[in-house]
Amino acid sequence: MSEDIDFEEYVREYEAIVETINNLTERCKRMKESNPFCKKVFDFYRKFIEPMRTPRYYIGEAYSLFQKLRPFAYRRTVIRIDDEEFGWRLDALSVGRDIRIGEYYSLRTDRIGHSLSEPEFIKVVSKYYREIVPHLRRPIRETFEELAKLTEELELSLTITQGCEGYFYYDDSSWRGYQKIPCKEISVSVSERAYPEYIHITCIGRSTRHTRISDSGELFALYKPIYEAYRKFHEEWSKIQKKNDEILEKMRKVLGEYALVNNL
């Protein structure tokens, strides 16, 4: 450092800058906490969105109904399928006491294959029940087929897109601070892997970004369109939820009739 610089003055200037940054940081915090649309979004989410049933609920309920029909068969059968969703090597189903997936030639040589997760099981039975049913125990074939057909009717995803004119304030954790990125639209989704607490933001000239609704600094200017998206989401998913609840009730009735006939 040059000897003609007053070091004490240099330090005082730095301290003044730090104090200004701290004051602005505190002011930003207060603004985020008092953002009227931020509070409106949080209140709406907790009251209307959070209590709603998710696709995983319907998948889990449907899965549990099918499990009451086990064992599905006493003699194991291998069925070839063509489904890239499970990977190119997983090209067959093993239907026995359970339904599993694996490589055709491995399953043919008595390998047990891979167990299916609840979402995978529901996808398999709704898509391949026509191939599966002939290999099941005779007493459960009709019930299994009816359940599978009803499962096909379940709606397990929804995306609501809302156009917006605003900015996403992106903090890349560097000394550059927040970047102000113009946005084109936002979307709210629900599926077996997507949750409505995450906001998907399509930025102009950039890729889509994802963040939680609680990231109030980044979403500060977007809470108004987020609120509108949540209102639309709630309206549409409420209709789907009603329909899915009715389907589940039909599935329970089908299983109940099977249990009654078979004295279960």
N, C-alpha and C positions, 0 to 999 in steps of 0.2 A: 504494500500500500504506500502511496506517495506521502512523504513527510508533511506536505503542506495541507493535508486533509485533517480536519478536526475530528478525531476518532469518536469523541464523546457525542458530537453533533450527529455523526454518522449513525451511532447506536440509537440516539433519540429519534431520528427519522425512521429507522427500522421499526422501533417500538410503536411509533405512531401509526405506521402502516399495519402492523399486527393488530393493534387496537381497532383500527377501522375495519379490518377483515372480520374480527370477532363480533363487532357491532352489527355488521352487515349479515353475518351468519345467523346471529340471534334474531335479526329482523326477518330474514328469510324463514326461519323456523316458525316465528309467530304468524307470518303470512300463510305458510302451509297449513298450520293448525286452524286458522280462521277462514280458510277458503270455503265459501258457502256451498259450492257444488261438491267439494270434496266430502264434506259432512253429509250432504244429501245422498251421495253415492254410497257411502259407508252404511248409512241408516237403511237405505233401500236394500242393499245387499244382505245385511244381517236379518232384516225383517222378511224379505220375499225370496231372495235367491238361495241363501244358505240352507233354509229348511227343505228345499225341493229335493225330490228323489233323483238320484243320478243314474246314468246308464248302468253303472256297476251294481246298483241295488237291483235293477230288473234282471241283469245277467245272473246275479247270485241267487235270486229267488227262483228263476227258471231252472238254473242248474240243480238246485236242491230238489226240485220236483222230479227231474229225470233220475236223480240218484236213488229215489225211492223205488225205482223199477229194477235196480240191480239185484242179482247178476243179469246182465243183458243177454248172455248166452252161455251155455255150458260147453259148447264146442267152439274153439277159436277159428275165425275165418279172416283171411286177408283180402282186403278190397283195394284195388288200385284206384288212385285219384290223380287228377292233374290240377294242382293248385300251387302257384308260385308264392302265394302269401306265406306259406309255411316253409319255404326254402326248397330249392330244386332237388335236394336229396330226400326230402320227406314226401314221398309220393304214394303212400299207402296207409290204410287204416287197418288196425287189428281189432276185430269185434269179438269179444269174449265176455268175461265177467265184467270188464270195463271196456271202454273204447280208447285206444291209444293210436299214436301216429309214428311212422318210421319209414325206413327205406324198404322198398318192396321185397328185394331179395333177402335182406336181413330178417324181415318179419317171416318170410317163408321158411327160414331155417331156424325157427323157434326163438329168435330174439324177441324180447318183450316190447321193444319200442319205447317211445317217450310218452309220458303222461301229458294230458291236455290241461291247460289252465281253464278256469271257468269261462273266460271270454272265448278261448279257442274251442272249447267243447260246444258252446252255443253256436258258433259259426259253423262248425262241422256238422252238427245234427240238423241245422236248418237248411244247409246246402246239400247234404248228401244223404238225407233220411231215406230217399227212394232206394238207394243202393244198400243202405244199412238194414232196413226193416226186414227183408226176406231172411236175414241171418240171425234174427233175434229169437228168443224163446216165443213160442206161439201165443201164450197167454198175454204177452205184453205188446205184441206187434201193433195192434190197432190203437192202443193207448199211446204208445211211443210216437206213432205217426201223427195222431191228433195233436199231441204236445208240440211236435216239431213244426207242424203247419202253423200253429198259433205263434210259435217263436219267430217264424218268418215275418209275422205282422208287427213285431215289436220295433219301435223306432228308437234307435240308440245313439243318435247324434243330432246336433243342431248347431248351426253357425249363423249369427246375426252380424251383418256388416253395416256400419254407419259411416257415411262420408263426413269429413271434418276439415275445417280450416284452422289449423293451430300448430303449435310447436311441441316437439318432444325434447325435453332437456336431458341430454345424455351425459352422464358423469362417467368418464372412462378411467377414473381413479388416477389421473395424471395431473401434473401441475397446470395443465391447460384449463382445468375446471370444467364446467358444463358446456357442452356443445348444443347450440340451438338448431334443431333439425326440423324442417317443415314436413308436415304429415298430410297424407292423402286420405286415408281412412283408417278406422279401427274396427276390430271384430271381437266378438265374444263367442266362445265355442264350448260345447260339452260333448264328450264321447267317453269311451272306456279309458282313453288316455288324456283327454283334455278336460280342464276344470275352468268354470266361469270366473274364478278369481283372477285368472291370468288374462291380460289384455294384449291382443296382437295388433301391432301398429305398423301400417304400411307407410314408409317414409318416402318422400319424393326423391328420386335419384339414389335411393339406398335400399338395402334389403329390409325385410320385415323384422321388427324387434318385438320381444315379449317381456312383459313385466307384470308384477302383481299390482292390484289396485291400491295397495298400501304404500307404493313408492310415490308419495305425494310430491316430491321434488321433481321427478322426471315427468310426471303426468299433470303438473300444476295447471297447464293451459288446456287440458283435454277432458277435464271432469264433466263438462257440460255435455259433449257428445257421448261420453261413456255412460252418463245417466240415461240418455235417450236410448242407447243400445241395450242397457239393462232392462228398461221398461218394455222394449220390444221382445227381448229375450224371455222375460217373465211371461208375457202374454202368449207367446208361441209355445214355450215349453210347458205351460200349464195345460194347454190343449193336448199336447203329446203325452204328458203325465196321466191325464184323465183316460186317454185311449189305452196307454200301457197298463194302467191299473185294471181296466176292464178285461184286457187280454189275460193278465195274470189270474184274475178271478175265474175266467173260463178254464184256464189250465188247471187251477185247483179243483174245479168242479169235475173235469175230466178224470183227474187222478182219484178224486173222491168216489166216483162211480166205479172205477176199477177196483178200489179197495173194498167197496161194498160187495161187489160181485164175487171177489176172491177172499172175502172174510178176513181182510187184513186189519 
